[in-house]
């Protein structure tokens, strides 16, 4: 009887130890598998038969691929469009969101091991897209905002897009300040970000390209992050429609959670930074001087 009790006690102790070890091991593995951050990558653009434009987005992570602990159901994507203001005389000024107070949810799928989603735009509009999810003790958020140019005959963007939803209230956000320069973003221009969240006192923003760390940007006394992308010779030699993706990243820890928030900048080659003003001014001055001399000669007394 005593031997039987000892045997059951030993088995019970082994079971408890195995369960505890498995829990700790799984937690440790899940922690190491979670990516440091995620970001949104713009993929192929497809012009549909009706003139609308379908933009594919890829959800990238700090590693080559998203880990096994993250599945499509672990992430959610929300977006909204901004229509052009009817009262604005400036081209492509978008300042009215529709729907005004909410977002549509996009369906995230897995294609060849990659998480992606497609969004269709029927008209010229600016899109604001968020992707967020949780992995272990990390909360990951990616954000992008840019322009889509659909040419469909019907411009009702809200048709068949499903119910309007809200973003989580505690979602930290790294937002680009509105500017007319955001219509065609290019190197050499200064872009300003603000960060809001539970821990809005983040002091540093990291700049990344192709998973490589380029620079750290300190927060200004007014709470703004300012970054001026340097000119890229390779991008300057590319075509007028070529662009590169630069990722801004803010990481914070609060209330036992690690937050990683990114914003993807779509940068084109610079058109303003390489303008040579001195030759133009010299040519302009020579032209004016020639004109003045010519007029003076014609008005000289004694000439017919």
Secondary structure, 3 states (H helix, E strand, C coil): CHHHHHHHHHHHHHHHHHHHHHHHHHHHHHHHHCCCCEEEEEEEEEECCCCCEEEEEEEEECCCCCCCCCCHHHEEEEEEEEEECCCCCCCCCEEEEECCCCEEEECCEEECCEEEEEEEECCEEEEEEEEEEEECCEEEEEEEEEEEECCCCCCCCCCCCCCCECCCCCCCEEEECCCHHHHHCECCCEEEEEEECCCCCCCEEEEEECCEEEEEEEECCCCCEEEECCCCHHHHCCCCCCEEEEEEEEEEEECCEEEEEEEEEEEECCCCCCCCHHHHHHHHHHHHHHHHHHHHHHCCCCCC
